[in-house]
Amino acid sequence: MFFQLRLIPLLPLLGAAYLILFGRRHSRKAVHRIACLAVGAAFLISTDVFLFWFPILYQSNGLRDLLGTWFASGDLQVDLALRMDALSGLMCLVVSFVGTLIHIYSTGYMAHDEDYARFFAYLNLFCGAMLLLVLGDSLPVMFIGWEGVGLCSYLLIGFWYGETANASAGKKAFITNRVGDLGFLIGMVLLFRAAGTLDIPALLDTARAGSPSLTATLWWGQPVAFWAALFLFMGAAGKSAQIPLYVWLPDAMAGPTPVSALIHAATMVTAGVYMVARLGALYLLAPAALAIVAGVGALTALFAAVIAFAQNDFKKVLAYSTISQLGFMFVGVGTGNFAGGIFHLLTHAFFKAGLFLCAGSVMHAMAGSGDITRMGGLARRLPFTTWVFRVCWLAICGVPVFSGFFSKDAIVAGAFATEVFGPRLHWVGPAVGAALLAAALGTAFYMSRLYYLVFTGECRADLKTREHLHESPVEMVGPMVVLALGALLAGLVGLPPAVGGSYGDLVGQWLATALGPALEVSHSLEWRVMATSTAIAFAGIALARLFFRGGVREPARRFVAAWPRLVAAVRGKFFVDEVYHALVVRPLRGLAWVLFSIVDRILIDKLLVGGWTVLVDRAGRLLRLVQVGDVQRYLAVFAIGLAALVYVMARPAAPSEVRVRIEGRSAVVDLGDGVADKLEYGFDFDGDGLEDRTGAVASANWRYSQPGHYHLRVRITDPRWNTSRTIERTIDIQ
Amino acid sequence: MPSYAYILVSLALFFLGTAGVLLRRNVLIVLMSVELQLAAGTLALLTFSRALGDQKGHVFAFFVMALAAAEAAVGLAIVVSVFRTRRTANLDEVNSLKG
């Protein structure tokens, strides 16, 4: 059924397998043709399925492609199944579309790299894993994709593994994500225990029905749904770089820039948002969990935006910007405004991927350097890049008409209007809304700072770099222009009702079957939020223009001079990495040292390994005394042993069976035919030690005078050797 | 004469031989005692062969004689070789395999 679905993740995975195995044998041209074709085909198939089954995706649970039972154990049955519904269909289109564009871009960006085939193999593997994550019909299948994209992230961050810093950044990303994934696993187990299934549609049905298995109190007065949602959010916070697990994303910029655009901006890092939206019905059962999601999102949005103020690396600024924008998305899903969160995910995929590709293009021109203090005046030398950057910049700042404006407003307005938190936590909505407005101001400021420092004024690079400056080739500029168009126009699919009327919010209506009806926001609130955020966007841009137009200007210098410690703290990223190092890494290193020096060296090396050698050595020293070297003594032992053996062997053989038949008060004992002849037998029936019957016959009978519990003993003697054997039984006489 | 008399002689010979093997120090005597044991075995074989009217015992008696000849040849060769290297024929002085 709907077997095209399996092709969507399978084609990129096959591409990856082929390129890993045989990529080195092919020319660069063949390699990127295979890779682009695999992802492009996945995009075309997604589009085909999406358009062809449009009504079914819109109205029902969507299409399911069952590949078979993955595993079954007890009550747990997990099918290897894919499902495309309104939400996963939309995600599938975004992922495969942006993926294809970035594959094309990479053919230009990586053109001079030695490991061309390996790069495209990983990129294909990533797209396959991401599509599996999106399409997975059950949590375990989703988890495979989830881990797969984590693996690709690790592989691609450390792609240039020759430098230790890159390899460490990869490890940091992987290990930080492990912490989150532990939460994902715990959440899954909790859900299985409560609901008895891991299929997402079944789980959502259970949650929508408000099943008591999910609302029962688990720990500390909170229901199962709360804990499951919280642990799953831990996974989401790891993957989507939220406080406290965001630290890996800035370091992940060590990877090639197309990777930053695809994995660390447009797709993988949004997986957490997708997961929370996917399980929206579960989160709606636990307002406290939603409040935590929204709170963490708002805090992260604000915190990362502030850190981005003072970063001097092009990609680092974009990385903190991504963290901040992911915070926006989490506020969206955390206020029950799932469609709003996904809408921002969609527009963000366009403008942030575009921004990263601009970063790549700029770094390409700057001979690999991303230091914005050395840039400036690039607008004249890189005209296309500059235009793309301007569009994406205005989109992320939230200037009206650009896509970011509508998606950001959908989230902020939703936060002010939401009712999901209930009366006790009602203050959370306006609080996170206000925090987001502040973060939006920050966003406009740091993005404009980036724009003015890089593209205006005079170039501050050295002469050699300045002469090297050039616009990127068409295979890089092409995808950038497409993404810029997306950044410009993607907002039009989600116009708020106040602007677009009842049919303006296409995304919200499209996702309504999968995520529940879009949040109701009054028109007056809508207009107020739009006006405020427009003012905020222009204020941020104006402030940055005042500070940084054409280079660092006098007001900025005066600000730094007035608040030196504040600026140092922001520039040092509030020293979160250092705190984590002191609180987590150092104690773990200490623990490792203890384990090494005590458990490993003393317990294992000395006791368990050395102990046995000592034991064997001592035993050998003792046993060598037996080896006297005197033939006659050996012979004497041999003779004694032989005599003992003969004695044992000469005993009568044990009877093959002993039958005791009881008839009323009489018992008949029969030793069967397995006993050799010429033996003598003695039978003691009543356990008094005296033999009641003797003779050469292997059976005897006895009549008891009264019922009871009797001890029966049979003696078998071989008179030739004068050896005997005794068999005992207990019998009950009624 | 009844068979058990022969068996008693055989037993006596075997124990004498065993005692010689285990207790005497001189290698040559030990080898001779082994011959005594073999002779005891041969006698028992012949006795049972006659008593049971089965010719197989006689055949085995010949086998034992051939074996005894071979054993004597190998044993004496070893004794000569040991005597050449160690200048002794006393068993309790030949204990270089002591652990």
Interface residues (C-beta under 8 A of the other chain):
Chain A: L623 R624 L625 V626 Q627 V628 G629 D630 V631 Q632 L635 A636 A639
Chain B: T18 V21 L22 L23 V30 L91 D92 V94 N95 S96 L97 K98 G99
